[in-house]
Amino acid sequence: MLLVSPKTVYHNLGRLEQVDSTTGAYYRQMAQDALADTDLSLTWRQAIANRLNQANHRLEMRTATANDSY
């Protein structure tokens, strides 16, 4: 069961580039939890998956620095 609303999860994924890496990791974990929640509508899970995929792609394109763990 998801502890926050899917709208919050979706919104947080849109803010990943504005938060520190620890908060970003927490937001990504919230998204993974939402995707695993079969009680959540397919529409919400698809929207969250799409936004998470976009965020992951942006992360791939970013240059890593010495403080990045991935």
C-alpha positions, 0 to 999 in steps of 0.5 A: 500500500502506497503511503503517499498519493500517486499525485505526490509521487508523480509531482516529486519525480518532476522535481528530481533535478531540483533536490539533493541526491538523497531526496532524489533517491527517496523520490525514486524509491517512492516511485518504485513502491508506487509501481509495485502497488497493484491497488494503484490504477494502471493509469497512475502506474503508467504515468509514474513509470513514464516520468521515472523513465524520463528522469532516469534518461536525464540522469544518464545524460548528466556528467558524473562528479566525484560526489555522485554515487551512480 
